[in-house]
């Protein structure tokens, strides 16, 4: 016969119920945050204002993309035009999906050059600065494209 400590068993069950309750509560709050519909015009104004505040070394243009998901998606074209070549030879595109907004905080999903891997960034409108978005990823893609342009593809 197996001896069972009822008080330990009840404590374990109660702990499990609390864990399930907290998990469900977090899921509902996350769902409200992410699934909140965002007006495309408002999202466009906010995303442009937020990226301008970041003081990136790139110039960029933003266009609204048609999306199969309910979220609003923008395509950024990043370039570094110079006086000798105002039409940039190298452009890096980044698709930015607006996941949601909560007060002054915006959540974005970033896909660089059509990659499947997404990077999530959180931007608070009140504290946006040059550290809000890591520009080195765009630098890497930009430099790779520059190297490909300089190398001879056929020998």
Buried (B, 14 or more C-beta within 10 A) or exposed (E): EEEEEEEEEEEEEEEEEEEEEEEEEEEEEEEEBBEEEBEBEEBBEBBBEBBEBBEBEBEBEBEEEEBEEEBBBBBBBBBBBEEEEEEBEBBBBBBBBBBBBBEEBBBBBBBBEEEEEBBEBEBEBEEBEEEBBEBEBBBEBBEEBEEEEEEEEEE
